[in-house]
Structure formats: structure tokens, C-alpha cells
């Protein structure tokens, strides 16, 4: 179970997804709980990185909000959703991941992009072509 209470950082995407791919290879299920900020004007309400990892590994993703975060309600949600063994989950009415956003995001700006420049060394994605070196891995850009 991965519990996240902060926004995604684009610099962490490669490492996080490498962990997810390693989990897939070893048949490890990643469950994710994103706890959004209580402030409506601040912070994200979702983690696309965590949602992607949960989807790829067959885990459960949840982002409780509102009254679900008050008092013991969050503890009850965490126990009832994430504590169930994998074999029993097919019998439970668990939250489904409907549409996972697999669009490319720029590693510098975090923007969703349709066309991108890709570092041939680390596969980082950029909206604009980096000059001289890759900001992620330091490889020379030719």
C-alpha cells in the first residue's frame, strides 16, 4: 500500500514507474491511497503516477475526500478496502479505476503534451528540446 499526501513531482516519474514495472515483473500488486489536501484551492485531487502504477499492477486506487477523511472514517476506509487479501477482492465491491490518464507529461513543466522530445539515454520526455544536456540524467544532447 502506497499512501501519498502530496502532488506528483515530474522528476520522480522515472523512478516511480521503474518500481511499478519491477512490481509487475515479480507479481506484486500496488495499492494506492491519495489523500488530497483539505484546502480546495491548493493541491491536486489525484495522483496520475500512483493511479497508473495501481492500474498496471492490478491494484486498487482510492482518493477519499470530504467526510471520508474526518475522524475514524479514513481508518475504516483503509481497513475495508486495502486490508482484504487478493483472493477475497473479487467478492468485494471495490472502487474501480475507470479512466487512467496515460498521456505523456513534460518532465520539466509537468504539462500534458501530444508531441515531445525524448532523451535517448533515460527516456525523459520534454515539451521543448533541451539544450546541450538532458536535465534529468545529464546526457549530452546531439
N, C-alpha and C positions, 0 to 999 in steps of 0.2 A: 504494500500500500504506500503510495506516494501522496503526501499531503502538501499542498502548495498554497501559500497565502500572499504571494507577490506576483507581479506581472512577469510574463515571459521576457527573457533577455535574448536578443538575437545572437549574441556571442556564445551562448550556451547551447545553441541548437545542434551543432555537430556532435558534441559530447553526449548530449541527452539522447539523440536518435541512435548513436552508436550503442548506447546502453540498451535501447529498445531492440535493436537488431540482434544484439547479444542475447537478450532475453528470449527472442523468438527462436534463435538457434538452439537454446537449451530448454525450450518448452516451459518458460517461466511466464506466468501471467502477471501483467502490471495493472493494478487497480489504481485509480486516481481520484482524489478529492480536492477540488479547487475551492478555497474559501475566499470569496470576494470581499473587498473592503466594505465596511458598513456605510461609508460615505458614497452617496450616489454620484457625486461629481468627480470622484477620484478613483483611479484604478480600473482594471479590467474586470469584466464579469465572467471571463472564460480564459482557459489556457489552451491554445491550439496545440502547443507542443505535447502537453500531457494527454490531451484528447486523442491525438494521433497515436501516441505510444499505447494507450489503452485499447484503441481500435485495432491496431496491428497485432497486439498480443492476445486479444480476446478477453480483455479485462473489462471492468465496469468503471465508467467515468461519471462523476457527480459533482455538481456545483450548487450546493444548497444555498438558499438565500432567504431573506426576510425572517419570518418566525422560526424557520428551521435552524437558525443559528443561535437562538435565545435559550438560555438555561441548559437543561439537560436534553433538549431536543436534538442537538447536534450529536451528542453521545449516543442517543438512541438510534439515530440515522446511521452513524458509523458502525455500530454493532449489528444492526439488522441487515445492512447492505453488504458490508465488506467482510464480516466475520464468517459468513456461510462458506462451507467448503465447496470446491469447484464442482463436485458431483451433485451437490444439492441445488446449485444455482439454476439448473434447468427447470426445477419445480417452483422457483420463486418468480414473482413479478418484479424483476429488477429494471431500473431505468435503462433505456436503450439509447445508443448513440445513433442519432438519426442521420445527420449530415456532417461529416468530418471535413474540415477545410484543409485540403491538401495543396492549396495554391502556394506557389513559391513566394518567399519573403526575402527582401533585401537584408543582408547581414549587417549593413551599416545603419539603415534607416528604419528597418522593421516593416516597411511598406509592402503590401501585396503587389506583385508585379506579374505581367504577362510575358515579357521578354527580358532576358537577363544575360549578364556576363558571368561566366563560371571559371573559378580558379582551377587550373588543370592539376594542381597539387593537392588541395584539400577539399575541392568541390564546393567552396563557399559561393554564394550567389549574390550578385551586386546589380543594382539598377544602372549605375554608371560604371564605365570601365575604370578600374583602379589604375593609378599612375605608378609606374616603377615597381612597387612591391604589393603583394596581397596583404591587406590589413589584418587578416585572420592568421595566416601561417608565416608570412614574411617571404614567400617565394617570389622570385623575380618575374615580373610580367613582361613578356616579349611581344 
